[in-house]
Amino acid sequence: MHLNTLNFIKTLLFGILIAVLYLFFVGCAEKNEDVLETHSLEKKTIPFDFAQNVKVDSFSGGWLLEILSERWLLLDKKKGNASIPKEWEALPTIKVPVERAVILSTSYLGYMLYLGVQEKIVGISEKKYIADTAFYRYVEDQNIPSLGNGALLSLERLYSLKPDLVMTFSTGEAKHNDFTRMKSLKIPVILMAEWNEVSPLAKAEWIKVFGILFGRLPLADSLFEESARAYQKRSAQVLAQPDSLKPKVLVGGPIGGVWYAPKSGSYTARLIADAGGKYVWSSRRATDWLQFSLEEALLEGKNADIWIHPSNFTSREGILMNEKRIDLLNAWQANRVFQLDNRIGPEGGLDFYEGAVVRPELVLEDLIKVFYPHLFEDSVMRWYRKVYIF
């Protein structure tokens, strides 16, 4: 073979080798860059100004949701496959927006009704607890099944619904814990904790979580901001009242000779304070509900101006039948006893634990009307009502 031809072939082969090596190293560099980009993923925290039990970080492909000690990846269906760090790969993944949801607490219905996504619900815990009449009828018309919860939850029926998401809760008691059982069946489930929040605004702020899950985050942000502004404005107005005009408030009631009342720092205690009231047991410290002997409760609560949430009693007769010594209370004698059951569903479900959860400014307004009736003589309360009228 001619020498020039051999040199040409050698040069050509050398060039091809150089090109292959170049492509190889460029490819490796791009892969390393991808790995670097994946592990240095930019996250942006979604602000929660009041809620303490939830944290959300957004990234290019969705959101990282953290509730108490559990975490979930919420992947946006519109963004396609997203690159995520290796430490996230084992996390349970939920595609959002959710189209088929099962709710095992009616408080979740309150958030979903406010966002207008209630028709995404394909299964519930028990129909009898639903307070919203229109949704109650919808459940009947669409044959949406009641699945129970805790030990009574029907896993077979739940699995047959093929939900995109199940929302449930845990009180720490085994009989109410259905979270682990659902996880074992690979059912997408989130353990909610809004009920653990201790301020009305904190509970309401969970609407942002529902906004992310159902593709309504801008609306959720807007609704909450409006609610928070109204709540703070109304609270500031009554907190400016002289201390001498602020009513002393008794809460709870006797069951089996023991008076149960919410602890200081609880949702109810915070609501009373924000509405310009003075909770009888605001100085008592406890990790759970307060418990008093009936004698102690009557002694400390005798001079209270107002009595709210009288256990689960709904009538004057029921209260007196349970404990006749109640008539020693000044609030009883003055006909200032209020229950939170003014709005109930077809089977007695309480809207105070459903629709009221996402409207703290309206709940506050109700309680301000209870405490300062002279400021709202012609106004009708939404959730509170007098237990009896002479």
Residue, then its C-alpha position, 0 to 999 in steps of 0.5 A: m500500500h502506498l505510504n501516503t495512503l497509510n498515513f491518511i488512514k492512520t490520521l483518519l483513525f486517530g481523528i475518529l478516536i479523538a472524536v469518540l473520546y471527546l463525545f465520551f468525556v462530554g457525555c460524562a460531564e453532562k451526566n455529572e452535571d445532571v447529578l450535580e443539578t439533581h442533588s443541588l435542587e433548588k427549593k422554595t419554601i411555601p410560607f405558613d405563618f400560623a400552622q405549626n405541623v406542616k411544611v411545604d417546599s416547592f421545586s421544579g417538578g412539584w412539592l415536598l410535603e412534610i407533616l409531623s415526622e412524615r414526608w411525601l413527594l407531590l409531583d405535578k402531572k403537568k411537569g412530566n418526569a422530574s429529577i429528584p435527589k436520591e434521598w427522596e426516591a424512597l418517599p411515597t409519591i402522589k401525582v397532583p392535581v388529585e382527581r379521586a380522593v377519599i376523605l376520612s374526616t369531614s373537616y377535610l370536606g370543609y376545605m374542599l367545599y371552600l375551594g370548590v373541589q368537593e366533586k373529586i371525593v369518591g369515598i367518605s368515612e361516614k355519611k351521618y357526620i356530613a353537615d353540608t346538606a348539598f354535599y349530603r345529597y350529592v353523596e346519596d345521588q352519586n352512591i359515594p360509599s361510606l368506608g368507616n375508619g380506624a379498625l372499622l375501615s373497609l380496606e377492600r372497598l377502599y382499594s376497589l375505588k382506586p383513589d389517587l389519594v386518601m386523607t386520614f388522621s391519627t389520634g395516637e390510639a391504635k383503634h383509630n389508626d388506619f394509616t399503617r394498614m393502608k400503606s401496607l396495601k400501597i394505597p396513596v395516603i396522607l396523614m393530616a394533622e390540622w386538628n392538632e393546631v392550636s389557633p383558629l388561623a393555624k387550622a384555616e391555613w391548612i387550606k394551602v395544603f389542599g390547594i396544592l393537592f387539588g391544583r388550587l394553590p393561588l385560590a387557597d392563598s387568596l382565601f386564607e389571606e382575606s380570612a386572616r386579615a378579617y380575623q385580625k381586624r375583628s380581634a383588634q377591635v374587641l381587644a381594645q375594650p376595657d378589661s373591666l368589660k371583658p366577660k369571664v367565660l366558662v367552658g365544658g361541662p360535667i360527665g359522670g361527675v367530672w367536669y371536662a374543659p379545654k386546656s389553656g393554649s388550646y384552640t378554644a382558649r385562643l378563640i376566647a382570648d381573640a374574641g375579647g373574653k377571659y377564660v376561667w381556667s386560662s392560668r391552668r397548665a396541662t398537656d391534655w384536657l382539664q378535669f375537675s370535680l364538679e364541686e371545684a368546677l362550680l366553685e371556680g365557674k360560679n361567677a362566670d358571665i357566659w358559659i359556652h360548649p356545655s359538653n354535648f348537651t343541646s337543651r335546658e332539660g338535658i343539662l338539668m337532667n344530667e346535673k341539677r346543681i348547674d342552676l348555681l351558675n350565674a351564667w345559667q341564671a342569666n340565660r347566657v349559655f351557648q352551644l355550637d350546634n346552630r348549623i347541623g346536617p341531615e343526620g346531625g353532623l356539626d358544621f362547626y367541625e366542617g365549614a367553620v374550620v376554614r372560616p375563622e373570621l366568621v367563627l370569631e365574629d359569632l363569639i364576639k356577638v356572644f360576648y358583646p351582644h350590644l354591639f350586634e343587636d340585629s345580627v344573626m349568629r351562624w354557629y352559636r345559639k342560646v341553649y334555651i330562651f325563657 
